[in-house]
C-alpha cells in the first residue's frame, strides 16, 4: 500500500509537578477523564505488557493479553474500590490471562503433535533481541512457573499475594517458585 | 545469575513493544468509559429516552475514529520482516471440511480428498454442525446432505439472489428472494415466509443467540431482529453504502460489521457505537470476515493491481491480482483465500508462529466446517 501511515499518538505526559496517585487517576477515569486514562495507561502498560510477554513468550499473545486486561479493568472500573491499589488488581488479570493464553497454545500444539514446549516467537523478525539466556531459560519453565517468577521477581508480589492472585495454596506457590528458581539457576549457571 | 533476577527481568527487550503500546492505547482509548458514565448518570431520569436512542442510532465517536486510524495505519504497513517462507501442500493446514464453488459445481474437500455435490448452484453454505449444506439456484433453496442426498426443497416467489444462511441452532434459514424479500424457512424446509425487505446482501445470524438476524434494509440501515417475534435489537442510521457486500459477526455476538468497498462499519452493540474503517487512499475493501474464535477481522484490500490480506492490523499476505473472500479455519488459526492470478489457494496462519501454505486449487472456498460444539 502506498499510503502514508496514520500515526496514533501515545497519551501525552501530563503537566503536573506532583504525580497524581493511582487512586486519584482511577476516580478521574470513572468520571470519564481521558487524560487520566492516558496517564494510568502510560504508568502501567509497560509492566503489564512485559509480564504478559515473559509468561507467553509470544509478542502477539502478550499484546492481546495486556490489552484485554486493560479493557477488562476498564469494564469494571466503576465498581473498583479506590482504596485498593490499582497495579496488583491489573497484574492479577494480566497474569491469569497470560497463563490461560499459554495453556491454550500448548493444547493447540499438542493437538498437532508438536510437544508442549513454547518456543519464543518473533525471533525471525529480530533475532538479536531474543538472544538472551534468561529468555531461553524461562522458556524451559511451564507457564505456571513463569507466572510465579514474574509475579514475585518482576511485579513484587509476596508469596501470600501470589497465592491469592492465582487461587493456589501458599505451599504450592512456594514449591513452584523454588523449582522454577532452581531450574533457572541451573540453566543460567 | 550474575545480575539480580529482578533487574534481568526488567531489562529483557520485548519485541515490538513500542508498536504494541501504540496499538493498545488506541484500543483502550476507544473503550474509555465516558459514554457509560453518562448513561449511568442519566439512567434514573431518562432511561426510556436512552433506550430509544440505543436502538435507533449508531453513534460514530471520536474514540471509534481512533481505532479506525489505528487499523488504517497498521493495514498500510509493509510486510513484516518475519514473512514466512512459502510452502506448498496437498491438504488443508487445519482440520475440517471445506465447501468449494468451482464455477457452479460444488464440492466438499477433506484431507486432500474432494467429493462433488450433484447439480449446478449459485451458492451454498454449511449448516451449523456440517450435517447439511443449503444450496440455492434459480428459484429454489435446497438442503443436501454432504453425500449429495436431497433432504428438502423450497420454491420461492422469485429467483434467489443472495446467500441462504443457517441459524446457529439449525432451526431457521434466512435467504433473499428476487423481490428483495428476506425470507425465513424452518430448518426442515417447512414454514417458508417473508420477513422483511432487504438489499441484496446475505443476512447474518448473530452467534450465541438462536434466531437473531442482521440484515441491510432498503433504506441502508443495519437492522438486527429476532425473526420469531420481530423484536428489534439494533438499528443503525440509514448510512450503509449501496456497495455493501457482506455482513459478518464477531464470535461473541457483540460486533456486527458491514463491509463495503470504501468503508467497513463495525457496529459495537455492547458500546452502542459504530467504528468506521477506511482503506488507504486508492484502495478498496474486497471482503472481510471475523474469526470464529474471537474478534480478529480478516480483511482483503485491493490497491491497484495488488491485493492484501490483513488480520489484526498485520499484513499477512500480499500478491498481484485478485484475492477472494477470506475463509477462517474452524479453529480460527488459519485464513484461506483464493489467489486468482496464481490459480492457487493461500492459507495464512493468523495466530502464533508465522505460516503460509499454498494449494494448487482454483475453486472459490465458501465455508470451512465446523467450529467445535461447545455445551
Contacts between the chains, C-beta under 8 A, distances in Angstrom:
chain1	res1	chain2	res2	distance
A	1	B	75	7.1
A	1	B	76	4.5
A	1	B	77	8.0
A	1	B	280	4.9
A	1	B	283	6.1
A	1	B	301	7.4
A	1	B	303	5.3
A	1	B	306	7.9
A	1	B	308	6.9
A	1	B	315	8.0
A	2	B	280	7.4
A	2	B	282	7.1
A	2	B	303	7.2
A	3	B	76	4.8
A	3	B	280	3.2
A	3	B	281	5.4
A	3	B	282	7.4
A	3	B	283	7.4
A	4	B	76	7.6
A	5	B	72	8.0
A	5	B	73	4.5
A	5	B	74	7.9
A	5	B	76	5.0
A	5	B	77	6.5
A	6	B	69	4.7
A	6	B	70	7.9
A	6	B	72	5.3
A	6	B	73	4.5
A	6	B	76	7.7
A	7	B	22	7.7
A	7	B	73	6.4
A	8	B	22	5.6
A	8	B	23	7.7
A	8	B	25	6.9
A	8	B	26	4.4
A	8	B	66	6.2
A	8	B	69	5.5
A	8	B	70	5.0
A	8	B	73	6.5
A	10	B	21	6.6
A	10	B	22	6.0
A	10	B	25	5.7
A	11	B	25	6.0
A	11	B	29	7.7
A	29	B	32	7.7
A	29	B	33	6.9
A	30	B	33	7.2
A	30	B	37	7.0
A	31	B	37	6.6
A	32	B	32	7.0
A	32	B	33	6.5
A	32	B	34	3.5
A	32	B	37	4.6
A	32	B	38	7.2
A	34	B	29	6.6
A	34	B	32	5.5
A	34	B	34	7.1
A	37	B	28	7.2
A	37	B	29	6.9
A	37	B	32	5.4
A	38	B	25	7.5
A	38	B	29	7.3
A	41	B	24	7.8
A	41	B	25	5.9
A	41	B	28	5.7
A	41	B	29	8.0
A	45	B	21	5.6
A	45	B	24	6.6
A	45	B	25	7.5
A	46	B	17	7.7
A	46	B	21	7.6
A	49	B	14	6.5
A	49	B	17	6.5
A	49	B	20	6.1
A	49	B	21	6.9
A	49	B	24	7.6
A	50	B	9	7.6
A	50	B	10	7.6
A	50	B	12	7.4
A	50	B	14	5.9
A	53	B	14	4.9
A	53	B	15	7.8
A	54	B	9	6.6
A	54	B	12	6.9
A	58	B	352	6.8
A	59	B	14	7.5
A	59	B	15	4.7
A	59	B	16	5.1
A	59	B	20	7.0
A	60	B	312	7.4
A	60	B	351	6.8
A	60	B	352	7.6
A	61	B	352	7.9
A	62	B	14	7.4
A	62	B	20	7.3
A	63	B	16	7.6
A	63	B	20	4.2
A	63	B	23	6.9
A	63	B	24	6.4
A	66	B	20	7.6
A	66	B	24	6.4
A	67	B	23	7.6
A	67	B	24	4.3
A	67	B	27	5.8
A	67	B	28	6.9
A	70	B	24	6.8
A	70	B	28	5.0
A	71	B	27	7.2
A	71	B	28	6.6
A	71	B	31	5.5
A	74	B	28	6.8
A	74	B	31	5.7
A	74	B	32	7.2
A	74	B	33	5.9
A	75	B	31	8.0
A	75	B	33	7.9
A	77	B	33	5.9
A	78	B	33	6.9
A	78	B	36	7.3
A	78	B	37	7.7
A	78	B	40	7.2
A	105	B	352	6.4
A	108	B	331	7.3
A	108	B	333	7.2
A	108	B	352	7.5
A	119	B	353	7.7
A	121	B	352	7.0
A	121	B	353	6.0
A	122	B	15	4.2
A	122	B	16	7.1
A	122	B	82	7.0
A	124	B	81	7.4
A	124	B	82	4.4
A	124	B	84	8.0
A	124	B	354	7.2
A	125	B	15	6.7
A	125	B	16	7.8
A	125	B	80	6.0
A	125	B	81	4.8
A	125	B	82	3.7
A	126	B	15	5.6
A	126	B	81	7.5
A	129	B	13	4.5
A	129	B	15	5.6
A	130	B	13	7.9
A	130	B	15	7.1
A	132	B	12	6.0
A	132	B	13	7.3
A	134	B	8	5.0
A	134	B	9	7.4
A	134	B	12	6.2
A	135	B	12	6.0
A	149	B	5	7.6
A	149	B	9	7.8
A	150	B	9	7.1
A	153	B	5	4.8
A	153	B	6	5.1
A	153	B	9	5.7
A	154	B	6	6.9
A	154	B	9	4.4
A	154	B	10	6.8
A	181	B	5	7.8
A	184	B	1	7.1
A	184	B	5	7.3
A	185	B	1	6.4
A	188	B	1	5.0
A	189	B	1	7.9
